[in-house]
Amino acid sequence: MPTKRFELKVRPVGTAGPVKVVEWEGSDGENAARRYVDMHRDMEAFAWRDADRHGVFPGMPA
């Protein structure tokens, strides 16, 4: 399965912050978020977008 780079918004599990933006690879945004959390068990990913785009994070709640 081909992979792309995504920007993920992540934070420590169960907290409101601090929020970091990291780049991670996956077949889609959700897959990249799952792969990141598998490697960083103390973090949660709550939004993502293609790494080569700018603007709103589509996975982010309103």
The first five atom37 places (N, CA, C, CB, O) and aatype in JSON, in Angstrom:
{
  "aatype": [12, 14, 16, 11, 1, 13, 6, 10, 11, 19, 1, 14, 19, 7, 16, 0, 7, 14, 19, 11, 19, 19, 6, 17, 6, 7, 15, 3, 7, 6, 2, 0, 0, 1, 1, 18, 19, 3, 12, 8, 1, 3, 12, 6, 0, 13, 0, 17, 1, 3, 0, 3, 1, 8, 7, 19, 13, 14, 7, 12, 14, 0],
  "atom_mask": [
    [1, 1, 1, 1, 1],
    [1, 1, 1, 1, 1],
    [1, 1, 1, 1, 1],
    [1, 1, 1, 1, 1],
    [1, 1, 1, 1, 1],
    [1, 1, 1, 1, 1],
    [1, 1, 1, 1, 1],
    [1, 1, 1, 1, 1],
    [1, 1, 1, 1, 1],
    [1, 1, 1, 1, 1],
    [1, 1, 1, 1, 1],
    [1, 1, 1, 1, 1],
    [1, 1, 1, 1, 1],
    [1, 1, 1, 0, 1],
    [1, 1, 1, 1, 1],
    [1, 1, 1, 1, 1],
    [1, 1, 1, 0, 1],
    [1, 1, 1, 1, 1],
    [1, 1, 1, 1, 1],
    [1, 1, 1, 1, 1],
    [1, 1, 1, 1, 1],
    [1, 1, 1, 1, 1],
    [1, 1, 1, 1, 1],
    [1, 1, 1, 1, 1],
    [1, 1, 1, 1, 1],
    [1, 1, 1, 0, 1],
    [1, 1, 1, 1, 1],
    [1, 1, 1, 1, 1],
    [1, 1, 1, 0, 1],
    [1, 1, 1, 1, 1],
    [1, 1, 1, 1, 1],
    [1, 1, 1, 1, 1],
    [1, 1, 1, 1, 1],
    [1, 1, 1, 1, 1],
    [1, 1, 1, 1, 1],
    [1, 1, 1, 1, 1],
    [1, 1, 1, 1, 1],
    [1, 1, 1, 1, 1],
    [1, 1, 1, 1, 1],
    [1, 1, 1, 1, 1],
    [1, 1, 1, 1, 1],
    [1, 1, 1, 1, 1],
    [1, 1, 1, 1, 1],
    [1, 1, 1, 1, 1],
    [1, 1, 1, 1, 1],
    [1, 1, 1, 1, 1],
    [1, 1, 1, 1, 1],
    [1, 1, 1, 1, 1],
    [1, 1, 1, 1, 1],
    [1, 1, 1, 1, 1],
    [1, 1, 1, 1, 1],
    [1, 1, 1, 1, 1],
    [1, 1, 1, 1, 1],
    [1, 1, 1, 1, 1],
    [1, 1, 1, 0, 1],
    [1, 1, 1, 1, 1],
    [1, 1, 1, 1, 1],
    [1, 1, 1, 1, 1],
    [1, 1, 1, 0, 1],
    [1, 1, 1, 1, 1],
    [1, 1, 1, 1, 1],
    [1, 1, 1, 1, 1]
  ],
  "atom_positions": [
    [[0.84, -1.18, 0.0], [0.0, 0.0, 0.0], [0.89, 1.25, 0.0], [-0.95, -0.01, 1.22], [1.76, 1.37, 0.86]],
    [[0.68, 2.16, -0.93], [1.51, 3.38, -0.96], [1.23, 4.26, 0.26], [1.26, 4.17, -2.26], [0.11, 4.31, 0.77]],
    [[2.26, 4.95, 0.71], [2.09, 5.84, 1.85], [2.34, 7.28, 1.45], [3.03, 5.44, 3.0], [3.09, 7.56, 0.51]],
    [[1.7, 8.19, 2.17], [1.88, 9.62, 1.99], [2.23, 10.2, 3.34], [0.6, 10.31, 1.38], [2.06, 9.55, 4.37]],
    [[2.72, 11.44, 3.34], [3.03, 12.13, 4.6], [1.84, 12.98, 5.01], [4.31, 13.01, 4.45], [1.21, 13.64, 4.18]],
    [[1.55, 12.95, 6.3], [0.45, 13.72, 6.87], [0.95, 14.53, 8.05], [-0.71, 12.81, 7.3], [1.85, 14.1, 8.77]],
    [[0.37, 15.7, 8.25], [0.59, 16.47, 9.47], [-0.48, 16.04, 10.46], [0.55, 18.02, 9.2], [-1.67, 16.04, 10.14]],
    [[-0.05, 15.67, 11.65], [-0.97, 15.25, 12.7], [-0.92, 16.25, 13.83], [-0.62, 13.83, 13.2], [0.16, 16.73, 14.2]],
    [[-2.07, 16.58, 14.39], [-2.12, 17.35, 15.63], [-2.2, 16.32, 16.74], [-3.33, 18.37, 15.67], [-3.12, 15.49, 16.76]],
    [[-1.25, 16.36, 17.67], [-1.19, 15.38, 18.76], [-1.06, 16.09, 20.1], [-0.01, 14.4, 18.55], [-0.62, 17.23, 20.17]],
    [[-1.46, 15.38, 21.16], [-1.35, 15.88, 22.53], [-1.25, 14.68, 23.46], [-2.58, 16.8, 22.91], [-1.6, 13.57, 23.07]],
    [[-0.77, 14.9, 24.69], [-0.73, 13.8, 25.65], [-2.13, 13.25, 25.91], [-0.08, 14.26, 26.98], [-3.1, 14.01, 25.96]],
    [[-2.24, 11.95, 26.08], [-3.54, 11.28, 26.29], [-4.25, 11.89, 27.49], [-3.35, 9.77, 26.49], [-3.66, 12.07, 28.56]],
    [[-5.54, 12.19, 27.31], [-6.38, 12.66, 28.4], [-6.18, 14.1, 28.82], [0.0, 0.0, 0.0], [-6.65, 14.49, 29.89]],
    [[-5.47, 14.89, 28.01], [-5.25, 16.3, 28.36], [-5.72, 17.19, 27.22], [-3.76, 16.55, 28.66], [-6.04, 16.71, 26.13]],
    [[-5.75, 18.49, 27.48], [-6.09, 19.46, 26.45], [-4.84, 20.03, 25.78], [-6.93, 20.6, 27.05], [-4.95, 20.85, 24.87]],
    [[-3.68, 19.62, 26.21], [-2.46, 20.13, 25.61], [-1.26, 19.77, 26.42], [0.0, 0.0, 0.0], [-1.41, 19.09, 27.44]],
    [[-0.1, 20.17, 26.04], [0.19, 21.03, 24.89], [0.03, 20.28, 23.57], [1.62, 21.6, 25.01], [0.32, 19.09, 23.47]],
    [[-0.43, 21.0, 22.57], [-0.65, 20.43, 21.24], [0.62, 20.6, 20.42], [-1.86, 21.09, 20.53], [1.23, 21.67, 20.41]],
    [[1.01, 19.53, 19.71], [2.15, 19.58, 18.79], [1.66, 19.16, 17.41], [3.32, 18.66, 19.27], [0.68, 18.42, 17.29]],
    [[2.32, 19.64, 16.38], [2.08, 19.18, 15.0], [3.3, 18.39, 14.58], [1.8, 20.4, 14.02], [4.42, 18.88, 14.63]],
    [[3.06, 17.14, 14.14], [4.15, 16.27, 13.7], [3.81, 15.74, 12.31], [4.37, 15.09, 14.71], [2.65, 15.76, 11.9]],
    [[4.82, 15.27, 11.58], [4.6, 14.63, 10.29], [4.8, 13.13, 10.45], [5.55, 15.2, 9.19], [5.74, 12.69, 11.11]],
    [[3.89, 12.35, 9.83], [3.97, 10.9, 9.92], [3.41, 10.31, 8.63], [3.19, 10.36, 11.15], [2.58, 10.95, 7.98]],
    [[3.85, 9.12, 8.26], [3.41, 8.49, 7.02], [2.29, 7.49, 7.27], [4.58, 7.79, 6.33], [2.21, 6.87, 8.33]],
    [[1.42, 7.35, 6.26], [0.34, 6.37, 6.31], [-0.37, 6.31, 4.98], [0.0, 0.0, 0.0], [-0.13, 7.14, 4.1]],
    [[-1.26, 5.33, 4.83], [-2.01, 5.2, 3.58], [-3.09, 6.29, 3.48], [-2.66, 3.81, 3.48], [-3.47, 6.68, 2.38]],
    [[-3.57, 6.77, 4.63], [-4.49, 7.9, 4.7], [-4.28, 8.57, 6.06], [-6.0, 7.45, 4.5], [-3.46, 8.11, 6.85]],
    [[-5.0, 9.63, 6.33], [-4.79, 10.37, 7.57], [-5.05, 9.55, 8.81], [0.0, 0.0, 0.0], [-4.29, 9.62, 9.78]],
    [[-6.12, 8.76, 8.79], [-6.44, 7.93, 9.96], [-5.37, 6.87, 10.19], [-7.81, 7.26, 9.78], [-5.0, 6.6, 11.33]],
    [[-4.88, 6.27, 9.1], [-3.83, 5.27, 9.22], [-2.55, 5.89, 9.77], [-3.56, 4.62, 7.86], [-1.89, 5.28, 10.61]],
    [[-2.2, 7.08, 9.31], [-1.0, 7.76, 9.82], [-1.16, 8.05, 11.32], [-0.75, 9.08, 9.05], [-0.21, 7.88, 12.08]],
    [[-2.35, 8.48, 11.73], [-2.6, 8.76, 13.15], [-2.47, 7.49, 13.97], [-4.0, 9.37, 13.34], [-1.86, 7.51, 15.04]],
    [[-3.02, 6.39, 13.5], [-2.92, 5.12, 14.22], [-1.47, 4.65, 14.32], [-3.76, 4.04, 13.54], [-1.04, 4.17, 15.36]],
    [[-0.73, 4.8, 13.24], [0.68, 4.38, 13.26], [1.48, 5.23, 14.24], [1.29, 4.48, 11.85], [2.34, 4.7, 14.95]],
    [[1.21, 6.53, 14.28], [1.91, 7.41, 15.22], [1.62, 7.0, 16.66], [1.51, 8.88, 14.99], [2.53, 6.89, 17.48]],
    [[0.34, 6.78, 16.97], [-0.06, 6.42, 18.34], [0.51, 5.05, 18.72], [-1.6, 6.41, 18.47], [0.83, 4.83, 19.89]],
    [[0.65, 4.14, 17.76], [1.27, 2.85, 18.06], [2.71, 3.02, 18.52], [1.23, 1.95, 16.82], [3.19, 2.25, 19.35]],
    [[3.4, 4.03, 18.0], [4.8, 4.28, 18.39], [4.92, 5.2, 19.59], [5.56, 4.87, 17.22], [5.96, 5.21, 20.26]],
    [[3.9, 5.99, 19.87], [3.92, 6.97, 20.97], [2.66, 6.76, 21.81], [3.99, 8.45, 20.42], [1.69, 7.52, 21.69]],
    [[2.67, 5.76, 22.66], [1.48, 5.34, 23.41], [0.96, 6.39, 24.38], [1.79, 4.08, 24.18], [-0.2, 6.33, 24.8]],
    [[1.78, 7.36, 24.75], [1.34, 8.4, 25.69], [0.71, 9.6, 24.98], [2.52, 8.86, 26.53], [0.37, 10.59, 25.62]],
    [[0.56, 9.51, 23.65], [0.01, 10.61, 22.86], [-1.27, 10.17, 22.16], [1.04, 11.11, 21.82], [-1.49, 8.98, 21.92]],
    [[-2.14, 11.17, 21.83], [-3.31, 10.9, 21.01], [-3.31, 11.88, 19.85], [-4.62, 11.02, 21.85], [-2.98, 13.06, 20.01]],
    [[-3.7, 11.39, 18.67], [-3.81, 12.23, 17.48], [-5.29, 12.58, 17.32], [-3.24, 11.52, 16.2], [-6.14, 11.69, 17.37]],
    [[-5.59, 13.87, 17.13], [-6.99, 14.26, 17.04], [-7.33, 15.02, 15.77], [-7.35, 15.1, 18.23], [-8.49, 15.39, 15.57]],
    [[-6.36, 15.27, 14.91], [-6.61, 15.93, 13.62], [-5.45, 15.63, 12.68], [-6.8, 17.47, 13.8], [-4.33, 15.38, 13.13]],
    [[-5.72, 15.66, 11.37], [-4.68, 15.42, 10.38], [-5.03, 16.11, 9.07], [-4.48, 13.92, 10.17], [-6.18, 16.47, 8.82]],
    [[-4.0, 16.27, 8.24], [-4.17, 16.79, 6.88], [-2.96, 16.35, 6.07], [-4.33, 18.35, 6.86], [-1.94, 15.96, 6.63]],
    [[-3.08, 16.42, 4.74], [-1.93, 16.13, 3.88], [-0.81, 17.08, 4.24], [-2.31, 16.25, 2.36], [-1.05, 18.27, 4.47]],
    [[0.42, 16.59, 4.29], [1.55, 17.42, 4.69], [1.83, 18.54, 3.69], [2.79, 16.56, 4.85], [2.4, 19.56, 4.07]],
    [[1.45, 18.36, 2.44], [1.74, 19.39, 1.43], [0.6, 20.38, 1.25], [2.05, 18.73, 0.11], [0.6, 21.13, 0.27]],
    [[-0.38, 20.4, 2.16], [-1.49, 21.35, 2.08], [-1.47, 22.27, 3.28], [-2.85, 20.61, 1.99], [-0.89, 21.95, 4.32]],
    [[-2.08, 23.42, 3.13], [-2.16, 24.38, 4.23], [-3.62, 24.75, 4.44], [-1.3, 25.65, 3.94], [-4.42, 24.73, 3.5]],
    [[-3.96, 25.09, 5.65], [-5.33, 25.48, 5.96], [-5.9, 24.68, 7.11], [0.0, 0.0, 0.0], [-5.2, 24.38, 8.08]],
    [[-7.17, 24.32, 6.99], [-7.9, 23.66, 8.07], [-7.5, 22.19, 8.18], [-9.42, 23.78, 7.83], [-7.24, 21.53, 7.17]],
    [[-7.46, 21.67, 9.4], [-7.27, 20.24, 9.64], [-8.64, 19.58, 9.56], [-6.57, 19.98, 11.03], [-9.46, 19.79, 10.45]],
    [[-8.94, 18.77, 8.52], [-10.28, 18.22, 8.36], [-10.71, 17.27, 9.47], [-10.37, 17.51, 7.07], [-11.9, 17.13, 9.71]],
    [[-9.79, 16.61, 10.15], [-10.16, 15.69, 11.21], [-10.43, 16.37, 12.53], [0.0, 0.0, 0.0], [-10.75, 15.71, 13.51]],
    [[-10.31, 17.69, 12.58], [-10.43, 18.42, 13.84], [-11.89, 18.74, 14.14], [-9.61, 19.72, 13.79], [-12.61, 19.25, 13.29]],
    [[-12.33, 18.43, 15.38], [-13.71, 18.75, 15.74], [-13.96, 20.25, 15.73], [-14.05, 18.18, 17.1], [-13.05, 21.04, 15.97]],
    [[-15.2, 20.64, 15.45], [-15.56, 22.07, 15.38], [-15.6, 22.71, 16.73], [-16.9, 22.24, 14.7], [-15.89, 23.91, 16.84]]
  ]
}
